[in-house]
């Protein structure tokens, strides 16, 4: 069993885990099917995350905490439930060629780090061991030694992610 970790050490945010790989146009309807939207409880949403796309997701996510996907991840309706379900299922980071803009914003708002890096998203294979340095914008494929560079998160987005999302970040600043 592989460990996944999130390290916060003086501006360094590093996530290490195996990858769960998906293709292009993973929409919010397969991330969390509409029939489960009567709940806003993260645990309930997590229990049904990706079930229509990948029946084994709930088993995979026990050991694998990074999703890699193709273009337009999170397309479809603008439901906030989708990134909540993914994060509550245990995913620590998503790497994709591109994200639907509303999904991108919703993910950051709940503290789920997502990176656009076409080169990494195309090259990463299911089960690859990956290390993601969010503050440095570096993705290392530990399985084959390849390194990919993307834009690092600005300090204020790192703070939002470390706080667990926009609401917690704002509350911390108000106290």
C-alpha positions in Angstrom: 0.0 0.0 0.0 1.3 3.4 -0.9 1.1 6.4 1.4 -0.1 9.7 0.2 1.0 12.8 1.9 0.5 16.5 2.0 3.5 18.3 3.4 3.4 22.0 4.3 6.9 23.1 5.1 7.6 26.8 4.9 5.8 27.5 1.6 6.4 24.0 0.2 3.2 22.1 -0.5 4.0 18.7 -1.7 1.6 15.8 -2.4 2.8 12.3 -3.2 0.7 9.4 -4.4 -0.2 7.1 -7.2 -2.4 8.4 -10.1 -5.9 7.4 -11.0 -6.1 8.2 -14.8 -9.1 9.4 -16.8 -9.6 10.8 -20.3 -11.1 14.0 -21.7 -14.4 15.7 -20.8 -15.0 14.1 -17.4 -18.2 16.0 -16.6 -19.8 16.8 -13.3 -22.6 14.4 -14.0 -20.2 11.4 -13.8 -18.2 13.0 -11.0 -21.3 13.1 -8.9 -24.5 11.8 -10.6 -27.6 14.1 -10.3 -29.5 11.5 -8.4 -27.3 12.1 -5.4 -27.6 15.9 -5.3 -30.3 15.8 -2.7 -27.5 15.7 -0.2 -24.8 18.2 0.6 -23.0 16.0 3.1 -19.5 15.5 1.8 -19.4 11.8 3.1 -22.6 11.0 1.2 -21.2 12.6 -2.0 -17.9 10.9 -1.6 -19.6 7.5 -1.4 -21.0 8.0 -5.0 -18.1 9.9 -6.5 -17.2 8.7 -10.0 -19.5 5.6 -9.7 -21.0 5.9 -13.2 -17.5 6.4 -14.8 -15.4 4.1 -12.7 -17.1 1.4 -10.5 -13.7 0.7 -8.8 -13.0 4.4 -7.9 -14.0 3.9 -4.3 -11.3 1.1 -4.0 -8.7 3.0 -6.0 -9.0 6.2 -4.0 -8.1 4.3 -0.8 -4.4 4.2 -2.0 -4.3 6.7 -4.9 -4.8 10.4 -4.1 -4.0 12.1 -7.4 -6.3 12.2 -10.4 -4.8 12.9 -13.8 -7.1 13.6 -16.7 -7.3 15.0 -20.2 -9.0 18.1 -21.5 -12.0 19.9 -20.0 -12.2 18.1 -16.6 -15.3 19.2 -14.7 -17.3 20.3 -17.6 -21.1 20.3 -17.5 -23.2 21.9 -14.9 -21.7 24.2 -12.4 -22.5 22.2 -9.3 -20.2 22.7 -6.3 -21.0 19.1 -5.3 -18.5 17.8 -7.8 -15.2 19.0 -6.3 -16.7 18.4 -2.8 -17.3 14.8 -3.7 -13.8 14.4 -5.1 -12.1 16.0 -2.1 -14.3 14.1 0.4 -13.4 10.9 -1.3 -9.7 11.5 -0.4 -8.3 13.0 -3.6 -5.5 15.5 -2.7 -4.8 16.9 -6.2 -6.0 16.8 -9.8 -3.7 17.3 -12.8 -5.4 17.8 -16.2 -4.8 19.3 -19.6 -7.5 21.8 -18.9 -10.5 22.4 -16.5 -13.9 23.8 -17.0 -13.6 27.3 -15.5 -16.4 27.0 -13.0 -15.0 23.7 -11.8 -11.6 25.3 -11.4 -13.0 28.1 -9.3 -15.2 25.7 -7.2 -12.2 23.4 -6.5 -10.0 26.3 -5.3 -12.9 27.6 -3.2 -13.1 24.3 -1.3 -9.3 23.9 -1.0 -8.8 21.2 -3.7 -5.6 21.9 -5.6 -5.8 21.4 -9.3 -3.1 22.0 -11.9 -3.3 22.5 -15.6 -0.3 20.8 -17.2 -1.0 19.2 -20.6 2.4 17.6 -20.8 2.1 15.8 -17.5 -1.6 14.9 -18.0 -0.8 13.3 -21.4 2.3 11.4 -20.1 1.0 10.2 -16.7 -0.3 6.6 -16.7 -2.7 4.9 -14.3 -0.8 3.8 -11.2 2.2 6.0 -11.7 3.8 7.3 -8.5 3.8 11.1 -8.6 5.1 13.9 -6.5 3.5 17.3 -6.9 5.1 20.5 -5.5 2.3 23.0 -5.6 4.4 26.0 -4.5 7.1 25.2 -7.1 4.8 24.2 -9.9 6.8 20.9 -10.4 5.3 17.5 -11.1 7.7 14.6 -10.8 6.8 11.2 -12.2 8.6 9.0 -9.7 7.9 5.9 -11.7 9.9 7.0 -14.8 11.9 10.1 -13.6 10.2 12.6 -15.8 9.7 16.1 -14.5 7.0 18.6 -15.7 6.7 22.3 -15.0 3.5 24.2 -14.5 2.6 27.5 -13.0 2.9 27.4 -9.2 0.0 28.5 -7.1 0.4 32.1 -5.9 0.9 32.5 -2.2 -2.7 33.6 -1.5 -4.1 30.5 -3.3 -1.7 28.3 -1.3 -3.1 29.9 1.9 -6.7 29.2 0.8 -5.8 25.5 0.0 -3.9 25.1 3.3 -6.8 26.6 5.2 -9.1 24.0 3.6 -11.0 26.4 1.3 -12.1 30.0 0.9 -14.6 30.0 3.8 -12.1 28.7 6.4 -9.4 31.1 5.0 -11.8 34.1 5.4 -12.8 33.0 8.9 -9.1 32.7 9.9 -8.5 36.2 8.6 -11.4 37.7 10.5 -10.3 36.4 13.9 
